[in-house]
Amino acid sequence: MKRITHWIDGRPWAGVAERTGKVFDPATGAQTKEVVFATESEVNAAVTSAASAFPRWKTTALSKRASAMFRFRELLIEHLEEIAALVTSEHGKVKADARAEVERGLEVVEFACGITQLLKGEFTEHVSSGVNVHSLRQPLGVVAGITPFNFPSMVPLWMFPLAIACGNTFVLKPSEKDPSAALYLAELATGAGIPSGVLNVVNGDAQVVETLLAHPAIAAVSFVGSTSVARHVYETAACHGKRVQALGGAKNHMVVLPDADMGEAAEAAVSAGFGSAGERCMAVSVVVAVGGCGDLLIDRIRERVSRLVVGPGMAEASEMGPLVTAEHRARVVSYLEIGSSEGAKIAIDGRDHPISGDPSGFWLGPCLLDDVSPGMRVYDDEIFGPVLSVVRVDTLDEALELIAGNRYGNGAAIFTRDGGAAQRFETEVKAGMVGINVSIPVPVANYSFGGWDSSLFGDLYVYGGDGVRFYTRGKAVTSRWREPYRGNLSLTFPSGEPTQPVV
């Protein structure tokens, strides 16, 4: 059985493992690999390697850092299919979705290629007589990234390329459920000319996370995962004096007004709700049917779901794959009975959906719950699976109030032909990312990704301008160059006008 190890100081770690974890093929239910869990010693080795590489890397010319990013970009394109295949084999998502994941991560690498422009400072001449001020941004040092199972290549690519382009060195802890893609990315980065120690990967579970959060040599932590863990990461790392961006869970609402194209809205709901088996932080999990359009919308969703092919991710015909583990499938399935017991109607039961794959796989077809309302667990909890809830309201006002009352604020979308309603939704909805007739409003790389409320702990989003600001710190320099000292001295606080010297 293949063993997945760490990547430390530019090469695979070859030590003896004290603990390991199992990696499964979700489409068959069979264990296919074993992943080595890092001890405190291995984490220290990775951080030490990163700390040793930092002094030289931070002074490496920006043009050379950019060139390394360009080479990394080319290697990602060249090996895109291999990366996508690793994602599918360990996560289970279909090949098209895995390819798209790598491509969205590639966008951030392309953004990082412009680091010479992104790190430009400001300069103001003569703020006072003979006094100039300029600003600059400098790297933090060793930074860490803790990434989730649902995007094993994309989320790491949202973090480490920009971090190291800014001059930092990086320690990545991918999910232990599907770690191979992260190791392959590190190998490609080394092949692109990223020096040894600049990017390290350590595998493991919560024990490794705790070691990283408390490590005195780590200056900042980026995290994507559930809200409960995001809050813990934020509080723990902040208590140890670290800068933190911790992206948490979501309960994304898609509002459908009566004037919307119901066929388009239904297609969008199915795509956003059931793509990647609903294992996306930007998945639509609540459809808000406004003004009596619920019955028609559900009919259109049911018709589309009846044609949806659920099967192995490597099969070209598959539109939706299995869930990532048997335990996660069991948790998601439990919400069908929970919802039914709380008064929701099971409009589509994914347990009955035909599956074109090994019956031992972690399968669950698309599920639709109708007549859901706030207070039900199926509404309040992040299920993180192919379970879509329908809430019915009479007006856009009620829809906006519904979203505002939810504890999450990651993303929200509206489907309508009414420009005024769309503009009002854009302005008033309480969410960090908004879609107008776009069901999954993930920003392109030169913007930033992040939510509000319990979907984000910290002040800065991932990638884009916020990513540059997170991975650097500012410095303002006030300077005056004058004739040699002649004995005059001023004790007056500096101001905009020159002061008379004290004689």
Secondary structure, DSSP 4 states (H G I P E B T S, - for coil): -EEE--EETTEE--S--SEEEEEEETTTTEEEEEEEEP-HHHHHHHHHHHHHHHHHHHTS-HHHHHHHHHHHHHHHHHTHHHHHHHHHHHH---HHHHHHHHHHHHHHHHHHTTHHHHT---EEEEEETTEEEEEEEEE-SEEEEE--SSSTTHHHHHHHHHHHHTT-EEEEE--TTS-HHHHHHHHHHHHTTPPTTSEEE---SHHHHHHHHH-TTEEEEEEES-HHHHHHHHHHHHHTT-EEEEE----EEEEE-TTS-HHHHHHHHHHHHHGGGG--TT-EEEEEEETT-HHHHHHHHHHHHHT--B--TTSTT-SB---S-HHHHHHHHHHHHHHHHTT-EEEE-GGGS-B-S-TTS-----EEEES--TTSHHHHS---SSEEEEEEESSHHHHHHHHHHSSEESEEEEE-S-HHHHHHHHHH---SEEEES-SS-PPPTTS-B--EETTEESS--BSHHHHHHHTEEEEEEEEE--SPP-S-B--SPP-SSPPPPB-
